[in-house]
Structure formats: structure tokens, C-alpha cells
Amino acid sequence: MIARQLGRSVVLIERGTHPRVVIGESSTPLSNLLLEELTERYDLPALRPLAKWGSWQRAFPDVACGLKRGFTFYRHRLGSQPAPDPARQDQLLVAASPRDEIADTHWYRADFDHLLVQEAQKLGVDYLDRVALHAITGIPGEPTLEGTRDGQEITVRAKFVVDATGPRGFLYRALQQEERALPGFPATQALYSHFTGVRRLADTPFHRTNDVPPYPIDDAAVHHVFDGGWIWVLRFNNGVTSAGVAATDRIAAELRFTDGEDAWQRLLHRIPALQAQFAGARAVQPFTHMPRLSFRAAAFAGPRWAMLPSAAGFVDPLLSTGFPLTLLGVERLAAVLEQDWGADTFEARLQSYAARTDREMLATGRLITALYATMNNFPVFAALSLLYFAAASYSEAARRLRKPHLASSFLLCERLVFGPACVRLFDRAQQPMTDSESAQLVSEILSTIEPVNVAGLGRLSRRNWYPVEASDLLESAHKLEATEQELLAMLACCGFTEAQP
């Protein structure tokens, strides 16, 4: 759509058909802001409502999605009954919005992707589905895609090719690329499906508390963490729930992920809280087993072609980093097409895009590696997660203030002090630790986030529950090189208050 708005002729080539069910569903505040900014810059008003729950429900009530008010984490010990947790030491709730109207969403991809394809066609994009591509020739000159459609040979000649086919996708295979490792990342697998009849966790005996959480715990990206893996539960408003597990090879072998639904039931049996939640559930899609989750291509761009970050690599669904990484890639590739098309600078800008994408993917890999290493040490796991939430909330605020120079990289990985400090903390988190060493690491993590902490994260009085409060942001005006008046205007503009939906 962006390329078409920039005056290019565009063909969108699809292997299958829409609508179809895929995963990769949970958006984030930064993702929604990027989507909002792209729709403004490239005049795509039809898509603007998709950036918030409230506007989505008014504009597209028939396009299914889920309400996401935050990130919910619970720690479990496999095979053990959950113990009372009045101090909230085995949980972490981080709110992403103060109310439903401006909340994030889970994208029910069958509906969401189909809508995007329809909107692209309205703008004049040529759409070819049921295409099986088998080769690309002509590089570095004029790329030519060769394949078949409904049994007939098809050839598409282009001046530039963008690969959005996912990990180990078309260009990776056609160009016979090698795969590069994410340094230190454990070998992981996934098993997942879509379900109906899943109870809300808040309605099960697991969640009994007199405290009022900062948001309904199920209206979130819910993470259930255990030693060696984690489970996601994402609720949509059409009665469907996306759920699955990502885990190390050790856990996958122990549970026999290759058995599909039987492996899922074995896992539920070892987590009583989830067994109660899924007692009446039914899988409405065949279980999918991914024997290898992480991926990183050898090259992200070349003469006349580029991969979106989603095709160039993947780390893990933990923390929903895929959408913001890919939307940052869309933003940067769009800028290259807009500013450098036909210029001598085009190839250099592509390589800059590739290098930046790789740096951010490696930074994401380091974070998730450290989180896997501390899934049996929840205080450290929770503190490491705050590094992500601090960087994400700071980046969102900086962009909304029109000060992108303050947060030019994902996870602030290129920020002079914060980025290198995170690398050191991630490395230390992977080492064996005593309780006192864990406490010391948590303290150092909280000190590291302080210069970019605009959301009151890490305050002991909040006992691992972090609401969205304007006062936290206003107290941090100096960190954003802003005045209190600028922040109040920003909050009004983005609909923080009821009076400004």
C-alpha cells in the first residue's frame, strides 16, 4: 500500500488464499503507534482505526480482535499446585493503557490480513494468489520471479522485490542463503492451536485476591512461565483463544511435542491452574509443531531486493517483539523507497537498513536468551522484563513527543549508556547465581532503567503490578527533554483521558 501511494506499480504475490489462520497476533503500544504514524505519513486513513481497540470496534466491528490492556505473567512450578502469593512474588502485571478505548489489540490474523489485502486492492495493487514461486533470476539487474499459478507458468519482472514470506521464506531458499545463529540462544520449539471454550483465568480458583489488578488479567497477553519455557494465552472477541507453548528442546522432548494435542494435554496436566482454565476447551485448528523457532538469515538485503524483518529472522514470541521490529522495518524501507528510489544512494541505504535490522534482532535475541536463562529465577526474570518495558514506554513517549532522536533504535540498543549496560546485564543473568547475587542483579537492573523509566516501573510499593498513571510520566519530563505542558498536550492528543477518546 505504501509503495502504491508513492506512485509505484505494485504486485502482491500470495502463495495461498485469504482468509486463513496464522499466529503472530499480539500487538503492543509501540506497534500501534508505528501503524498510526505510517497511516498518517502515507495517507492510509482506512487503516488508522486499527491502531486502538475503541476505534477498531467502531470502524470494523466485524473484524475480530482481542482486547489487550497489558502483559500478564505468572510463574509456575511444573507438577505443583500453585501456592498462595499475597506478596505477588510469582507474578508481573504491566499495564499498557489506562482504559479500553485506547488499548492495544490482538490481531485475529484471518480477518486482519484479509482486510489488508482488500484495502491494498482498493488502492490499485495487483494481487495474485495461489502462486507457487520456485526461482528468482536476473539479480543484480532486473529481478524476475518464476513460478506457477493454478498449474500455469507465471513470470513477474520487477525493479525491486520485498520478501514478506516469513522465516526461511522464499528469498532465503531461492538465493540459497546460509542461516546464522543468534549467539547463545537456546534451541527452542513451539506447539500451538486455536481453541474455543477457554475459561477466563480470573474465573478459576487460581486467581483469588482482594487486590484490584491494574487491568482485567485476561485482557492481556498472558504468559505462564516455567523452568525451560512459557505458555501464551490470547483471547479474541469472537470466542476463539490462541494458546501455545514455546520451550527448550529439553522440555519439548520430555513432553513429546511431536505428539501434538497429547503433548498439550500432558503440559496442562502439570500446570493445575491451566488445566482448570482449559477443562472445557476444544481445539478448532490442528495443532502446529514448530521444531525450530529461532532463525536469522545470512543477508537481509541485496541488489534490488530486501527482506522485511519478519522474513530476515525471528527470535521468539515472548514479549511480542515481532510486530514492532517488522513495522520499524516497514517504516525504514518506506523511507528508502520515498527518498532514494532511482538515486545513487539507494543500495547504500538498503545496506544501512539491513545492518540496523540485524543489530536490533541481535539485541532482541540477547534479551530473550537472558529471559530463558532465568525462567527458574522469577525475580530476575521479572526485572529483566522491565528493561524491555522501560525501553518500549520511553520510545513510545519520545515518538509521540516528536522527538525520535531520543529513541532511534528498538530496545534503545544503540543508546550510548543504556545499550551496553543491557548487554552486560544479559550476560550476567545467564550465569549461576546465589540468592544474594540475584538480588544484587535486580538492584542493578532497576538502576539501569532509571534514566529511561517514565512508567514508575520497579517501585517496591507496587509489588509487581504496574498501572498506567499520568503522574509517572509527568514526573519524568526531564528524561524526555520535555516540559510538563508538552506531556499534558501529548496525553490529551493520544486520548489518555475520557474526555479525549
LINBEL-V183462 format. One record per residue. N is the residue number from 1. RES is the residue in one small letter. SS is DSSP state (~ for helix, > for strand, _ for the rest). NEAR is the number of other ideal C-beta (glycine too) atoms within 12 Angstrom. D_FIRST is the distance of its C-alpha to the first C-alpha in Angstrom with 1 decimal. Layout:
BEGIN
N_RES_SS_NEAR_D_FIRST / N_RES_SS_NEAR_D_FIRST
END
This chain:
BEGIN
1_m___33_0.0 / 2_i_~_35_3.8 / 3_a_~_32_5.5 / 4_r_~_25_5.1 / 5_q_~_27_6.1 / 6_l___25_8.7 / 7_g___15_10.0 / 8_r___24_9.7 / 9_s___17_10.2 / 10_v___27_8.4 / 11_v_>_30_10.2 / 12_l_>_31_9.7 / 13_i_>_34_13.3 / 14_e___29_15.0 / 15_r___23_18.6 / 16_g___20_19.5 / 17_t___18_18.5 / 18_h___25_17.1 / 19_p___22_18.5 / 20_r___20_20.3 / 21_v___30_22.0 / 22_v___26_21.2 / 23_i___37_22.2 / 24_g___33_20.7 / 25_e___39_20.8 / 26_s_>_43_22.1 / 27_s___43_20.1 / 28_t___43_21.9 / 29_p_~_46_22.3 / 30_l_~_41_20.6 / 31_s_~_41_17.6 / 32_n_~_43_17.3 / 33_l_~_40_17.8 / 34_l_~_36_15.1 / 35_l_~_38_12.6 / 36_e_~_34_14.3 / 37_e_~_29_14.1 / 38_l_~_32_10.5 / 39_t_~_30_9.9 / 40_e_~_18_12.7 / 41_r_~_22_12.0 / 42_y___29_8.6 / 43_d___16_9.7 / 44_l___29_8.1 / 45_p_~_21_11.6 / 46_a_~_23_11.4 / 47_l_~_35_10.6 / 48_r_~_25_13.3 / 49_p_~_26_16.2 / 50_l_~_38_15.3 / 51_a_~_40_16.6 / 52_k___38_20.2 / 53_w_~_36_22.5 / 54_g_~_27_24.0 / 55_s_~_30_21.0 / 56_w_~_38_19.4 / 57_q_~_24_22.7 / 58_r_~_16_22.8 / 59_a_~_20_19.4 / 60_f___30_19.0 / 61_p___16_22.6 / 62_d___17_22.1 / 63_v___32_19.5 / 64_a___33_21.8 / 65_c_>_41_21.9 / 66_g_>_40_24.7 / 67_l_>_35_26.2 / 68_k_>_45_26.4 / 69_r___39_28.9 / 70_g_>_40_29.7 / 71_f_>_46_30.9 / 72_t_>_42_34.1 / 73_f_>_42_36.3 / 74_y_>_42_39.6 / 75_r_>_35_41.9 / 76_h___35_43.9 / 77_r___23_46.8 / 78_l___32_46.6 / 79_g___17_49.5 / 80_s___15_50.6 / 81_q___16_50.7 / 82_p___27_48.8 / 83_a___17_51.2 / 84_p___15_51.3 / 85_d___24_49.1 / 86_p___14_50.2 / 87_a___17_49.3 / 88_r___29_45.8 / 89_q___22_46.2 / 90_d___31_44.3 / 91_q_>_42_41.2 / 92_l_>_43_38.4 / 93_l_>_40_36.3 / 94_v_>_43_33.7 / 95_a_>_37_32.1 / 96_a___42_28.5 / 97_s___39_28.9 / 98_p___29_31.9 / 99_r___28_31.0 / 100_d_~_28_28.8 / 101_e_~_26_26.9 / 102_i_~_37_24.9 / 103_a___37_25.1 / 104_d_>_47_22.7 / 105_t_>_47_21.8 / 106_h_>_44_22.0 / 107_w_>_41_18.9 / 108_y___38_20.3 / 109_r_~_33_17.9 / 110_a_~_29_18.8 / 111_d_~_32_17.7 / 112_f_~_37_14.9 / 113_d_~_30_13.1 / 114_h_~_28_13.8 / 115_l_~_29_12.3 / 116_l_~_33_8.9 / 117_v_~_28_9.2 / 118_q_~_22_10.6 / 119_e_~_30_8.0 / 120_a_~_30_5.4 / 121_q_~_22_8.6 / 122_k_~_18_9.4 / 123_l___28_6.9 / 124_g___18_8.6 / 125_v___24_7.2 / 126_d_>_21_10.6 / 127_y_>_26_11.5 / 128_l_>_28_14.9 / 129_d___24_16.6 / 130_r___20_20.2 / 131_v_>_29_19.9 / 132_a_>_23_22.4 / 133_l_>_31_21.7 / 134_h_>_18_25.0 / 135_a_>_23_24.8 / 136_i_>_35_23.0 / 137_t_>_22_25.1 / 138_g___22_25.2 / 139_i___24_24.5 / 140_p___17_25.0 / 141_g___15_24.5 / 142_e___19_21.9 / 143_p___31_20.5 / 144_t_>_22_21.3 / 145_l_>_35_20.3 / 146_e_>_23_23.1 / 147_g_>_26_23.5 / 148_t_>_20_24.4 / 149_r_>_25_23.0 / 150_d___13_25.6 / 151_g___10_28.3 / 152_q_>_12_27.2 / 153_e_>_16_26.4 / 154_i_>_23_22.9 / 155_t_>_24_21.9 / 156_v_>_29_18.5 / 157_r_>_20_18.9 / 158_a___28_16.3 / 159_k___25_16.6 / 160_f___35_14.8 / 161_v_>_40_14.2 / 162_v_>_40_12.6 / 163_d_>_39_14.6 / 164_a___29_13.6 / 165_t___30_16.6 / 166_g___27_18.7 / 167_p___35_22.2 / 168_r___29_24.2 / 169_g___28_21.3 / 170_f_~_34_20.8 / 171_l_~_35_21.1 / 172_y_~_31_23.8 / 173_r_~_22_25.8 / 174_a_~_28_25.1 / 175_l___29_26.0 / 176_q___14_28.9 / 177_q___28_28.3 / 178_e___14_30.8 / 179_e_>_20_30.1 / 180_r___21_31.2 / 181_a___21_32.8 / 182_l___31_32.0 / 183_p___20_35.4 / 184_g___23_37.6 / 185_f___34_35.2 / 186_p___32_37.1 / 187_a___26_36.3 / 188_t_>_37_34.7 / 189_q_>_32_33.8 / 190_a_>_38_32.1 / 191_l_>_38_33.0 / 192_y_>_37_31.0 / 193_s_>_32_30.4 / 194_h_>_35_29.5 / 195_f_>_31_32.5 / 196_t_>_21_33.9 / 197_g___19_37.1 / 198_v___34_36.5 / 199_r___26_38.7 / 200_r___24_37.7 / 201_l_~_35_39.3 / 202_a_~_27_40.7 / 203_d_~_18_42.7 / 204_t___25_44.4 / 205_p___18_47.6 / 206_f___31_45.7 / 207_h___29_44.4 / 208_r___16_47.5 / 209_t___19_47.8 / 210_n___7_49.0 / 211_d___19_46.4 / 212_v___12_43.3 / 213_p___30_40.2 / 214_p___32_37.5 / 215_y___32_35.2 / 216_p___25_35.8 / 217_i___40_35.9 / 218_d___33_33.9 / 219_d___36_31.0 / 220_a___41_29.7 / 221_a_>_47_28.8 / 222_v_>_43_32.3 / 223_h_>_42_33.7 / 224_h_>_42_37.1 / 225_v_>_40_38.5 / 226_f_>_35_41.4 / 227_d___26_43.0 / 228_g___32_40.7 / 229_g_>_41_37.7 / 230_w_>_45_35.8 / 231_i_>_44_34.5 / 232_w_>_40_31.4 / 233_v_>_46_31.4 / 234_l_>_41_28.3 / 235_r_>_41_28.9 / 236_f___35_26.5 / 237_n___26_27.4 / 238_n___22_27.7 / 239_g___18_30.8 / 240_v_>_32_29.2 / 241_t_>_40_29.8 / 242_s_>_42_28.3 / 243_a_>_48_31.0 / 244_g_>_43_31.9 / 245_v_>_47_33.8 / 246_a_>_42_33.1 / 247_a_>_43_36.4 / 248_t_>_31_38.3 / 249_d_~_25_39.7 / 250_r_~_18_43.1 / 251_i_~_32_42.0 / 252_a_~_31_40.0 / 253_a_~_19_43.1 / 254_e_~_24_45.4 / 255_l_~_34_43.4 / 256_r___21_42.6 / 257_f_~_35_38.8 / 258_t_~_20_39.1 / 259_d_~_18_40.9 / 260_g___24_37.8 / 261_e_~_29_38.8 / 262_d_~_18_42.4 / 263_a_~_31_41.2 / 264_w_~_37_39.2 / 265_q_~_24_42.4 / 266_r_~_24_44.5 / 267_l_~_39_42.3 / 268_l_~_32_42.4 / 269_h_~_19_46.2 / 270_r___29_46.4 / 271_i___37_44.5 / 272_p_~_24_46.5 / 273_a_~_38_44.1 / 274_l_~_40_41.2 / 275_q_~_30_43.6 / 276_a_~_24_44.5 / 277_q_~_33_40.8 / 278_f___33_39.9 / 279_a___20_43.3 / 280_g___15_42.0 / 281_a___29_38.5 / 282_r_>_19_37.4 / 283_a_>_28_34.7 / 284_v___22_32.3 / 285_q___24_30.5 / 286_p___14_32.4 / 287_f___27_32.9 / 288_t_>_27_30.8 / 289_h_>_27_32.6 / 290_m_>_30_30.8 / 291_p___19_33.7 / 292_r___25_31.9 / 293_l___40_29.4 / 294_s___38_28.9 / 295_f_>_34_27.3 / 296_r_>_34_26.6 / 297_a_>_40_25.6 / 298_a___22_27.8 / 299_a___30_25.0 / 300_f___39_21.4 / 301_a_>_39_20.4 / 302_g_>_28_22.2 / 303_p___23_22.2 / 304_r___28_18.8 / 305_w_>_40_17.5 / 306_a_>_38_16.6 / 307_m_>_44_16.5 / 308_l___38_14.7 / 309_p_~_43_17.7 / 310_s_~_35_17.6 / 311_a_~_40_18.4 / 312_a_~_47_20.7 / 313_g_>_43_23.0 / 314_f_>_40_24.0 / 315_v___41_27.0 / 316_d___44_27.7 / 317_p___37_26.3 / 318_l_~_42_28.9 / 319_l_~_42_27.7 / 320_s_~_43_24.1 / 321_t_~_42_23.0 / 322_g_~_41_20.3 / 323_f_~_40_17.5 / 324_p_~_38_18.3 / 325_l_~_46_18.7 / 326_t_~_39_15.4 / 327_l_~_36_13.5 / 328_l_~_41_15.8 / 329_g_~_39_14.7 / 330_v_~_37_11.0 / 331_e_~_36_12.3 / 332_r_~_38_14.7 / 333_l_~_43_12.7 / 334_a_~_33_10.2 / 335_a_~_27_13.6 / 336_v_~_32_14.9 / 337_l_~_31_12.3 / 338_e_~_23_12.8 / 339_q_~_18_16.6 / 340_d_~_23_17.9 / 341_w___23_16.3 / 342_g___16_19.4 / 343_a___14_21.8 / 344_d___9_24.6 / 345_t___16_23.2 / 346_f_~_26_20.1 / 347_e_~_23_22.0 / 348_a_~_17_23.9 / 349_r_~_25_20.8 / 350_l_~_34_19.5 / 351_q_~_22_22.9 / 352_s_~_23_22.9 / 353_y_~_38_19.7 / 354_a_~_33_21.5 / 355_a_~_21_24.7 / 356_r_~_32_23.4 / 357_t_~_38_21.5 / 358_d_~_31_24.8 / 359_r_~_30_26.9 / 360_e_~_39_25.0 / 361_m_~_46_25.2 / 362_l_~_37_28.9 / 363_a_~_36_29.4 / 364_t_~_44_27.9 / 365_g_~_38_30.2 / 366_r_~_37_33.2 / 367_l_~_46_32.7 / 368_i_~_43_32.3 / 369_t_~_34_35.2 / 370_a_~_40_37.4 / 371_l_~_44_36.4 / 372_y_~_42_37.4 / 373_a_~_30_40.6 / 374_t___36_41.5 / 375_m___43_40.8 / 376_n___27_44.6 / 377_n___31_45.0 / 378_f_~_33_43.0 / 379_p_~_36_44.1 / 380_v_~_40_42.6 / 381_f_~_41_39.5 / 382_a_~_41_38.9 / 383_a_~_39_39.6 / 384_l_~_47_37.2 / 385_s_~_44_34.5 / 386_l_~_41_35.1 / 387_l_~_50_34.1 / 388_y_~_45_30.6 / 389_f_~_43_30.7 / 390_a_~_41_32.2 / 391_a_~_46_29.6 / 392_a_~_44_26.7 / 393_s_~_42_28.2 / 394_y_~_43_29.1 / 395_s_~_40_25.7 / 396_e_~_41_24.2 / 397_a_~_40_27.0 / 398_a_~_33_26.6 / 399_r_~_32_22.9 / 400_r_~_35_23.6 / 401_l___32_26.5 / 402_r___19_24.3 / 403_k___22_26.3 / 404_p_~_24_24.0 / 405_h_~_15_26.8 / 406_l_~_28_28.8 / 407_a_~_37_26.4 / 408_s___25_24.4 / 409_s___33_24.6 / 410_f_~_46_24.1 / 411_l_~_43_27.4 / 412_l_~_39_28.7 / 413_c___36_29.7 / 414_e___25_30.1 / 415_r___30_32.1 / 416_l___15_35.5 / 417_v___18_37.8 / 418_f_~_32_35.7 / 419_g_~_29_33.9 / 420_p_~_18_37.1 / 421_a_~_28_38.9 / 422_c_~_39_36.5 / 423_v_~_30_37.1 / 424_r_~_21_40.8 / 425_l_~_36_40.6 / 426_f_~_39_38.5 / 427_d_~_20_41.1 / 428_r_~_27_44.0 / 429_a_~_39_42.5 / 430_q___28_42.8 / 431_q___19_46.5 / 432_p___15_49.2 / 433_m___22_50.2 / 434_t___12_53.1 / 435_d_~_13_52.7 / 436_s_~_11_53.6 / 437_e_~_18_51.2 / 438_s_~_26_48.4 / 439_a_~_17_49.4 / 440_q_~_20_49.4 / 441_l_~_35_46.0 / 442_v_~_34_44.6 / 443_s_~_20_46.3 / 444_e_~_25_44.8 / 445_i_~_38_41.3 / 446_l_~_29_41.8 / 447_s_~_22_43.1 / 448_t_~_33_40.1 / 449_i_~_39_37.5 / 450_e_~_25_39.6 / 451_p_~_23_38.1 / 452_v_~_39_34.6 / 453_n___32_35.7 / 454_v___41_34.5 / 455_a___42_34.7 / 456_g___31_38.4 / 457_l___41_37.8 / 458_g___33_41.0 / 459_r___21_43.5 / 460_l_~_18_46.4 / 461_s_~_11_47.1 / 462_r_~_27_43.8 / 463_r___23_44.8 / 464_n___37_41.4 / 465_w_>_33_39.8 / 466_y_>_38_37.4 / 467_p___29_36.2 / 468_v___37_33.8 / 469_e___24_36.1 / 470_a_~_24_35.5 / 471_s_~_20_38.9 / 472_d_~_29_37.8 / 473_l_~_34_35.0 / 474_l_~_26_37.3 / 475_e_~_19_40.0 / 476_s___30_37.6 / 477_a_~_25_36.6 / 478_h_~_16_38.2 / 479_k_~_30_36.2 / 480_l_~_35_33.0 / 481_e___20_34.8 / 482_a___27_34.5 / 483_t___14_36.9 / 484_e_~_18_37.5 / 485_q_~_13_36.4 / 486_e_~_23_33.0 / 487_l_~_31_32.6 / 488_l_~_21_33.8 / 489_a_~_20_31.3 / 490_m_~_31_28.4 / 491_l_~_32_29.7 / 492_a_~_19_29.9 / 493_c_~_19_26.3 / 494_c___32_24.8 / 495_g___26_27.0 / 496_f___31_29.7 / 497_t___19_32.4 / 498_e___14_32.9 / 499_a___10_33.2 / 500_q___18_29.7 / 501_p___20_27.4
END
